[in-house]
Amino acid sequence: MYHCLLILTDGVIHDLRQTVDSIVECTEYPLSIIIVGIGDADFSAMETLDSDDYELVDGMGQPA
């Protein structure tokens, strides 16, 4: 079974480490994650989650 996770956010991620850990944990499942920023806040931290520049790694060093 395939899943899509839609994250709607209106601001800065305050729990970035926990978010990255959760995303890495989910990589063993068929999943697409869509992040939508709502409003005019600073969404630059969201670019960390797209892992375009480097692989996501959780707090224990496990890569995505």
C-alpha positions as CSV (number, residue, x, y, z in Angstrom):
1,M,0.0,0.0,0.0
2,Y,1.3,3.5,-0.9
3,H,0.7,6.6,1.2
4,C,1.0,10.3,0.8
5,L,1.7,12.5,3.9
6,L,0.6,16.1,3.5
7,I,2.2,18.6,5.9
8,L,0.5,22.0,6.1
9,T,2.5,24.5,8.1
10,D,2.1,28.2,8.9
11,G,5.6,28.9,10.2
12,V,9.0,27.8,11.4
13,I,9.6,24.1,12.4
14,H,10.3,24.2,16.1
15,D,10.9,20.4,16.3
16,L,13.1,20.0,13.3
17,R,15.2,17.1,14.8
18,Q,12.0,15.1,15.7
19,T,10.6,15.8,12.2
20,V,13.8,14.6,10.5
21,D,13.9,11.5,12.7
22,S,10.3,10.7,11.8
23,I,10.9,11.1,8.1
24,V,14.0,8.8,8.2
25,E,12.0,6.3,10.2
26,C,9.3,6.3,7.4
27,T,11.7,5.7,4.6
28,E,11.2,2.0,4.8
29,Y,7.6,2.4,3.6
30,P,6.3,3.5,0.2
31,L,5.5,7.1,1.0
32,S,5.5,10.6,-0.6
33,I,5.8,13.6,1.6
34,I,4.3,16.9,0.4
35,I,5.1,20.1,2.5
36,V,3.0,23.2,1.9
37,G,3.9,26.5,3.6
38,I,0.9,28.7,4.3
39,G,1.3,32.5,4.8
40,D,4.4,34.7,4.6
41,A,6.6,33.2,7.4
42,D,10.2,32.1,7.0
43,F,10.1,28.6,5.5
44,S,13.8,28.2,4.8
45,A,14.0,25.3,7.3
46,M,11.7,23.4,5.0
47,E,14.5,23.2,2.5
48,T,16.4,21.0,4.9
49,L,13.6,18.4,4.6
50,D,13.7,18.2,0.8
51,S,17.3,16.7,1.1
52,D,18.2,18.1,-2.3
53,D,21.7,19.0,-1.1
54,Y,22.4,16.1,1.3
55,E,20.9,12.9,2.6
56,L,18.6,13.2,5.7
57,V,20.2,11.5,8.8
58,D,18.3,10.9,12.0
59,G,19.7,11.7,15.5
60,M,21.3,8.2,15.7
61,G,23.1,8.6,12.4
62,Q,20.7,6.4,10.4
63,P,20.5,7.8,6.8
64,A,17.2,8.0,5.0
